[in-house]
């Protein structure tokens, strides 16, 4: 049974030191149940599903060249997260494609980051589902992001190209292919005259690669109005597995202040900040518990000025990963509880846990099994996986909405020079997305 968490979750997950709010969040997760009518998908008969899936795939195979062509256009519009004008240009291209398909498109403008794009579409008969007790009745949320990790100019050395059955280029896999697949999934639904029972909301955000700070509120607000969330992040592995669990994520910085002194003449008058930081990193190592899915890693370290001065300052960036929301409070307490070891040193900890995990709940399992049955109708296998990386699906899952991730393209090389997608798999993935939209 799916769980819905208290609205204070948004605050708690960014400020875990407020223990009273977090305690309430965890208690709600244990005791509150979603209304059974909100998130139990109505499944069509097996024979209808099989016929629908075959029709969708047949249509999409005929569109493969169009899919690759639009992917190339998207990839050639570079959209690094920190470059607002570039991300906005990408958003305008995506918005125009949705307008061409009759969607009600709204640009969610941001002053410093790229704008987000919201597209709402109703393909059913009559009027779209209304509201019950102020809540929209019958909505599927589809999530993805416009931004990439690549700086402007990457295309010059890493151009979009199609070869060896693959489409290569920056952002092909993560995740401009997902943006394209959503568009063609809708095209296939129209071409097969399929009439879904629920409205669709597609939310394309501008800052997923850098923490989703400006988009999180919109993501969670839209998810609360939805019966399920489909995340078009890349698939896991060469066999295209879906992601039914993701670790929670945190980022912290440990700042150590010591006292400078001449390293040769009077070293004992100094307080070595690098030595203190090294001792604190030893403490971080003891926080690791791989069996429980907890990792705490010092990833970037700075300290000192020149070789003959006892360093007065040192700092380390820390990556935090955890599998269960219940582990987060203790992790955060231990991190913020670090105290100096060397006399005269000062230790400051900034940051902490900022993205909850996507846990494999019964509702997530049910959603995956439905996706698996749709692919089985095509004679295709579909597996599932757990990953240590986070996505915006972590947010929607943590507030109790059934979330299925990794529905995007099959490929490899996210954030790397060999990034690519397998072209022959694109129609299959679009058919899966279309099938889910039609049958949930």
C-alpha positions as CSV (number, residue, x, y, z in Angstrom):
1,X,0.0,0.0,0.0
2,X,1.4,3.4,-0.9
3,X,2.2,5.9,1.8
4,X,1.7,9.7,1.7
5,X,4.0,11.8,3.9
6,X,3.3,15.0,5.7
7,X,3.7,18.3,3.7
8,X,6.5,19.3,6.0
9,X,8.6,16.6,4.2
10,X,9.9,19.3,1.8
11,X,11.4,21.3,4.7
12,X,12.6,18.3,6.6
13,X,14.6,16.7,3.8
14,X,16.6,19.9,3.3
15,X,17.1,20.6,7.0
16,X,17.4,17.3,8.8
17,X,18.7,18.9,12.0
18,X,15.1,20.0,12.7
19,X,14.4,16.7,14.4
20,X,10.9,17.3,15.5
21,X,9.7,17.8,12.0
22,X,11.6,14.8,10.7
23,X,10.2,12.6,13.5
24,X,6.7,13.6,12.4
25,X,7.6,12.7,8.8
26,X,8.8,9.3,9.7
27,X,5.8,8.6,11.9
28,X,3.5,9.6,9.1
29,X,5.3,7.2,6.8
30,X,4.6,4.4,9.2
31,X,0.9,5.1,9.9
32,X,-0.7,7.0,7.0
33,X,-2.2,5.1,4.1
34,X,-3.0,6.5,0.7
35,X,-6.7,6.3,-0.2
36,X,-7.1,3.1,-2.1
37,X,-8.8,4.8,-5.0
38,X,-5.9,7.2,-5.7
39,X,-3.1,5.0,-6.7
40,X,-4.5,1.5,-7.6
41,X,-4.2,1.4,-11.4
42,X,-7.1,0.1,-13.4
43,X,-5.7,-2.5,-15.7
44,X,-7.3,-3.4,-19.0
45,X,-7.8,-7.1,-19.9
46,X,-4.7,-9.0,-20.9
47,X,-5.9,-9.4,-24.5
48,X,-6.7,-5.7,-24.9
49,X,-3.3,-4.8,-23.5
50,X,-1.4,-7.2,-25.8
51,X,-3.3,-5.9,-28.9
52,X,-2.7,-2.3,-27.9
53,X,1.1,-2.9,-27.3
54,X,1.5,-4.5,-30.7
55,X,-0.2,-1.6,-32.4
56,X,1.8,0.9,-30.6
57,X,5.1,-0.8,-31.3
58,X,4.2,-1.2,-35.0
59,X,3.4,2.5,-35.3
60,X,6.6,3.5,-33.5
61,X,8.9,1.3,-35.5
62,X,7.7,3.2,-38.5
63,X,8.7,6.5,-36.8
64,X,12.3,5.4,-35.9
65,X,14.0,7.8,-38.3
66,X,11.8,10.7,-37.1
67,X,12.7,9.8,-33.5
68,X,16.5,9.9,-34.3
69,X,16.1,13.1,-36.3
70,X,14.3,15.0,-33.4
71,X,16.9,13.6,-31.0
72,X,19.6,15.1,-33.1
73,X,17.9,18.5,-33.0
74,X,17.5,18.3,-29.2
75,X,21.2,17.3,-28.7
76,X,22.4,20.0,-31.0
77,X,20.7,22.6,-28.7
78,X,23.3,22.5,-25.9
79,X,21.8,23.1,-22.5
80,X,24.3,23.1,-19.6
81,X,22.6,23.5,-16.2
82,X,24.3,26.7,-15.2
83,X,23.7,28.6,-18.5
84,X,20.1,30.0,-18.2
85,X,19.9,31.3,-21.8
86,X,20.9,27.9,-23.2
87,X,18.5,25.9,-21.1
88,X,15.7,28.3,-21.9
89,X,16.4,27.9,-25.6
90,X,16.1,24.1,-25.1
91,X,12.9,24.6,-23.2
92,X,11.4,26.7,-26.0
93,X,12.1,24.0,-28.6
94,X,10.5,21.4,-26.3
95,X,7.5,23.6,-25.6
96,X,7.0,24.2,-29.3
97,X,6.9,20.4,-29.9
98,X,4.2,20.0,-27.3
99,X,2.1,22.9,-28.6
100,X,2.2,21.2,-32.0
101,X,0.6,18.2,-30.4
102,X,-2.2,20.3,-28.8
103,X,-0.9,20.4,-25.3
104,X,-1.6,23.2,-22.9
105,X,1.9,24.5,-22.3
106,X,3.0,26.7,-19.5
107,X,6.5,28.1,-18.9
108,X,7.4,28.2,-15.2
109,X,9.9,31.1,-15.3
110,X,12.9,31.2,-13.0
111,X,15.0,34.4,-12.3
112,X,18.4,32.7,-12.2
113,X,18.1,29.1,-13.4
114,X,16.5,27.9,-16.6
115,X,12.8,27.9,-16.9
116,X,10.7,24.8,-16.4
117,X,8.2,23.6,-19.0
118,X,4.8,22.1,-18.0
119,X,2.7,20.5,-20.7
120,X,-0.8,19.2,-20.0
121,X,-2.6,16.9,-22.4
122,X,-6.0,15.1,-22.5
123,X,-6.5,12.4,-25.1
124,X,-9.6,10.8,-23.7
125,X,-13.2,11.1,-24.7
126,X,-15.3,14.0,-23.5
127,X,-14.0,16.4,-20.8
128,X,-10.9,15.5,-18.8
129,X,-11.3,14.2,-15.2
130,X,-12.4,16.8,-12.7
131,X,-11.8,17.3,-9.1
132,X,-12.9,15.4,-6.0
133,X,-12.6,17.3,-2.7
134,X,-10.3,19.8,-4.3
135,X,-8.0,17.1,-5.7
136,X,-7.6,16.3,-9.4
137,X,-9.1,12.9,-10.1
138,X,-7.1,11.0,-12.7
139,X,-3.6,12.4,-13.6
140,X,-0.3,10.8,-14.6
141,X,2.8,12.8,-14.1
142,X,5.8,12.3,-16.5
143,X,9.1,13.7,-15.3
144,X,12.3,14.6,-17.1
145,X,14.9,17.4,-17.4
146,X,16.2,19.8,-20.0
147,X,19.7,20.3,-18.6
148,X,22.9,18.4,-19.2
149,X,26.3,18.3,-17.5
150,X,28.2,19.4,-20.6
151,X,29.5,22.9,-21.0
152,X,28.8,25.0,-24.1
153,X,31.1,24.0,-27.0
154,X,31.1,20.3,-26.2
155,X,29.4,19.6,-29.6
156,X,32.6,20.7,-31.4
157,X,34.5,17.7,-30.1
158,X,31.5,15.4,-29.4
159,X,29.1,16.0,-32.3
160,X,25.7,14.2,-32.6
161,X,26.1,11.3,-35.0
162,X,24.5,8.0,-35.8
163,X,26.7,5.0,-36.4
164,X,26.9,1.3,-35.5
165,X,23.3,1.3,-34.6
166,X,23.8,4.0,-32.0
167,X,23.1,7.7,-31.7
168,X,26.0,9.5,-30.1
169,X,26.4,12.9,-28.5
170,X,26.2,14.9,-25.3
171,X,22.9,14.3,-23.5
172,X,21.7,11.6,-25.9
173,X,21.3,9.1,-23.0
174,X,20.9,11.5,-20.1
175,X,18.3,12.4,-21.0
176,X,17.3,14.2,-24.2
177,X,16.2,10.8,-25.6
178,X,13.6,10.7,-22.8
179,X,12.2,14.0,-23.9
180,X,11.8,12.7,-27.4
181,X,10.3,9.4,-26.4
182,X,7.5,11.1,-24.6
183,X,6.5,13.1,-27.7
184,X,6.4,10.0,-29.9
185,X,4.6,8.0,-27.3
186,X,1.8,10.6,-27.5
187,X,2.0,10.5,-31.3
188,X,1.5,6.7,-31.2
189,X,-1.5,6.9,-28.9
190,X,-3.1,9.3,-31.3
191,X,-2.3,7.2,-34.3
192,X,-3.8,4.1,-32.7
193,X,-6.9,6.1,-31.6
194,X,-6.2,5.1,-28.0
195,X,-8.4,6.9,-25.4
196,X,-6.6,7.0,-22.1
197,X,-8.7,7.5,-18.9
198,X,-6.4,10.0,-17.3
199,X,-4.9,13.4,-18.2
200,X,-1.1,13.6,-18.6
201,X,1.1,16.3,-17.2
202,X,4.7,16.4,-18.5
203,X,7.1,18.4,-16.4
204,X,10.5,19.1,-17.9
205,X,12.8,20.8,-15.4
206,X,16.0,22.9,-15.9
207,X,18.1,21.9,-12.9
208,X,18.0,18.2,-12.1
209,X,21.7,17.8,-12.7
210,X,22.5,20.4,-10.1
211,X,20.1,19.4,-7.3
212,X,16.7,20.5,-8.4
213,X,16.6,23.4,-6.1
214,X,14.2,25.6,-8.2
215,X,12.1,22.7,-9.5
216,X,11.5,20.6,-6.4
217,X,8.4,22.5,-5.2
218,X,6.8,22.2,-8.6
219,X,7.7,18.5,-8.8
220,X,6.2,17.7,-5.4
221,X,3.1,19.8,-5.9
222,X,2.3,18.1,-9.3
223,X,3.0,14.7,-7.8
224,X,0.5,15.2,-5.1
225,X,-2.2,15.7,-7.7
226,X,-1.1,12.5,-9.6
227,X,-2.0,8.8,-9.4
228,X,1.5,7.7,-10.5
229,X,4.8,9.2,-11.7
230,X,6.8,8.0,-14.7
231,X,10.4,9.2,-14.8
232,X,12.1,9.1,-18.2
233,X,15.6,9.0,-16.9
234,X,17.9,6.5,-18.8
235,X,17.4,2.7,-18.3
236,X,19.8,0.7,-16.2
237,X,22.2,-1.6,-18.1
238,X,22.3,-2.9,-21.7
239,X,19.1,-4.9,-21.1
240,X,17.1,-1.8,-20.3
241,X,16.1,-2.5,-16.7
242,X,13.8,0.0,-14.9
243,X,14.9,1.6,-11.6
244,X,12.6,0.6,-8.8
245,X,14.9,1.9,-6.0
246,X,17.4,4.7,-5.7
247,X,19.6,5.8,-2.9
248,X,19.0,9.0,-1.0
249,X,21.7,11.7,-1.5
250,X,23.4,14.3,0.6
251,X,26.3,16.7,0.1
252,X,28.2,18.3,3.0
253,X,31.3,20.3,3.5
254,X,33.6,20.1,6.5
255,X,35.5,23.3,7.1
256,X,38.4,23.2,9.6
257,X,40.1,26.2,11.0
258,X,43.5,26.0,12.7
259,X,46.3,28.4,13.4
260,X,49.2,29.2,11.0
261,X,52.8,29.0,12.1
262,X,56.2,28.5,10.5
263,X,56.6,24.8,9.9
264,X,60.3,24.8,10.7
265,X,60.8,27.5,13.3
266,X,57.8,27.3,15.6
267,X,55.4,24.5,14.4
268,X,54.1,23.8,17.9
269,X,52.6,27.2,18.0
270,X,50.4,26.3,15.1
271,X,47.2,24.2,14.9
272,X,47.4,22.1,11.7
273,X,44.0,22.2,10.0
274,X,45.0,19.5,7.5
275,X,45.9,17.1,10.4
276,X,42.6,17.8,12.0
277,X,40.7,17.3,8.7
278,X,42.5,13.9,8.3
279,X,41.2,12.8,11.7
280,X,37.7,13.9,10.8
281,X,37.9,11.9,7.5
282,X,38.7,8.8,9.6
283,X,35.5,9.4,11.5
284,X,33.6,9.7,8.2
285,X,34.9,6.3,7.2
286,X,33.4,4.7,10.2
287,X,29.9,6.0,9.2
288,X,30.0,3.7,6.2
289,X,27.7,0.6,6.4
290,X,27.5,-1.0,2.9
291,X,25.3,-3.8,4.2
292,X,22.6,-1.2,5.0
293,X,23.3,0.8,1.9
294,X,25.0,3.7,3.6
295,X,28.2,5.3,2.1
296,X,29.9,8.4,3.3
297,X,32.8,9.5,1.1
298,X,35.2,12.5,1.3
299,X,35.5,13.3,-2.4
300,X,37.3,16.7,-2.7
301,X,39.9,17.9,-0.3
302,X,41.7,21.3,0.0
303,X,44.2,22.5,2.6
304,X,47.2,24.7,3.2
305,X,49.0,27.4,1.3
306,X,52.7,26.7,0.9
307,X,54.9,23.9,2.1
308,X,56.6,25.7,5.0
309,X,53.5,27.0,6.7
310,X,51.4,25.0,9.2
311,X,48.0,25.2,7.4
312,X,45.3,27.4,9.1
313,X,42.5,26.1,7.0
314,X,41.4,22.9,5.3
315,X,38.1,21.6,3.9
316,X,36.5,18.5,2.4
317,X,33.4,17.9,0.3
318,X,31.5,14.8,1.4
319,X,29.1,12.6,-0.7
320,X,26.4,10.8,1.3
321,X,24.2,7.9,0.1
322,X,21.6,5.9,1.9
323,X,19.0,3.4,1.0
324,X,16.3,4.1,3.6
325,X,14.7,7.3,4.8
326,X,14.8,6.0,8.3
327,X,18.6,6.1,8.2
328,X,18.8,9.8,7.4
329,X,18.3,11.3,10.9
330,X,21.2,9.3,12.5
331,X,23.5,10.0,9.6
332,X,22.8,13.7,9.8
333,X,23.2,13.8,13.6
334,X,26.6,12.0,13.3
335,X,27.8,14.4,10.6
336,X,26.8,17.6,12.4
337,X,28.0,16.1,15.7
338,X,31.7,16.1,14.5
339,X,33.8,17.9,17.1
340,X,37.5,19.0,17.0
341,X,40.2,16.5,18.1
342,X,43.2,18.8,18.1
343,X,43.4,21.5,20.8
344,X,42.6,24.9,19.3
345,X,41.0,23.6,16.1
346,X,37.5,24.5,15.0
347,X,35.2,22.3,12.9
348,X,32.2,23.5,11.0
349,X,29.8,21.2,9.0
350,X,27.6,22.7,6.3
351,X,24.9,20.9,4.3
352,X,23.8,17.3,4.8
353,X,21.0,15.1,3.4
354,X,19.1,16.8,0.6
355,X,17.4,14.1,-1.5
356,X,15.3,11.2,0.0
357,X,15.6,7.7,-1.3
358,X,13.2,6.1,-3.8
359,X,12.3,3.0,-1.9
360,X,10.9,-0.2,-3.5
361,X,7.4,-0.1,-1.8
362,X,4.5,-2.4,-2.6
363,X,3.1,0.3,-4.8
364,X,6.3,0.7,-6.8
365,X,6.5,-3.1,-7.2
366,X,2.9,-3.2,-8.5
367,X,3.7,-0.4,-11.0
368,X,6.8,-2.3,-12.2
369,X,4.9,-5.6,-12.6
370,X,2.4,-3.8,-14.8
371,X,5.2,-2.4,-17.0
372,X,6.7,-5.9,-17.1
373,X,3.4,-7.4,-18.3
374,X,3.1,-4.8,-21.1
375,X,6.6,-5.7,-22.4
376,X,5.8,-9.4,-22.0
377,X,2.9,-8.8,-24.4
378,X,5.5,-7.8,-27.0
379,X,7.6,-10.9,-26.2
380,X,10.3,-8.7,-24.6
381,X,11.9,-9.1,-21.2
382,X,11.9,-6.3,-18.6
383,X,14.0,-6.4,-15.4
384,X,14.5,-4.0,-12.5
385,X,17.5,-2.6,-10.7
386,X,18.6,-0.5,-7.8
387,X,21.0,2.4,-8.3
388,X,23.0,4.7,-6.1
389,X,22.3,7.8,-8.2
390,X,19.3,10.0,-7.4
391,X,16.7,11.6,-9.6
392,X,13.6,13.7,-9.3
393,X,11.7,10.5,-8.8
394,X,13.2,10.3,-5.3
395,X,11.1,13.3,-4.3
396,X,7.8,12.0,-5.7
397,X,8.3,8.5,-4.1
398,X,9.1,10.0,-0.7
399,X,5.8,11.8,-0.6
400,X,4.0,8.5,-1.2
401,X,3.2,8.6,-4.9
402,X,4.0,5.3,-6.8
403,X,7.0,6.2,-9.0
404,X,8.6,4.2,-11.8
405,X,12.0,5.4,-12.9
406,X,14.4,4.5,-15.7
407,X,11.8,4.5,-18.5
408,X,14.0,6.4,-20.8
409,X,16.4,5.1,-23.5
410,X,18.7,2.1,-23.4
411,X,22.3,3.1,-23.9
412,X,25.5,3.9,-22.0
413,X,28.0,6.6,-21.1
414,X,26.0,9.2,-19.2
415,X,28.2,12.2,-18.6
416,X,31.0,10.7,-20.6
417,X,32.6,11.1,-24.1
418,X,31.1,7.8,-25.3
419,X,27.5,8.7,-24.3
420,X,25.0,7.1,-26.7
421,X,21.6,5.3,-27.1
422,X,20.8,2.1,-29.0
423,X,18.6,3.2,-31.9
424,X,16.7,-0.1,-32.3
425,X,15.5,0.1,-28.7
426,X,13.9,3.6,-29.0
427,X,10.6,2.4,-30.5
428,X,10.3,-0.3,-27.8
429,X,10.8,2.3,-25.0
430,X,8.4,4.7,-26.5
431,X,5.8,1.9,-26.8
432,X,6.3,1.1,-23.1
433,X,5.7,4.7,-22.1
434,X,2.7,4.9,-24.3
435,X,1.3,1.6,-23.0
436,X,1.7,2.8,-19.4
437,X,0.0,6.1,-20.2
438,X,-2.9,4.2,-21.9
439,X,-3.5,1.6,-19.2
440,X,-2.8,3.2,-15.8
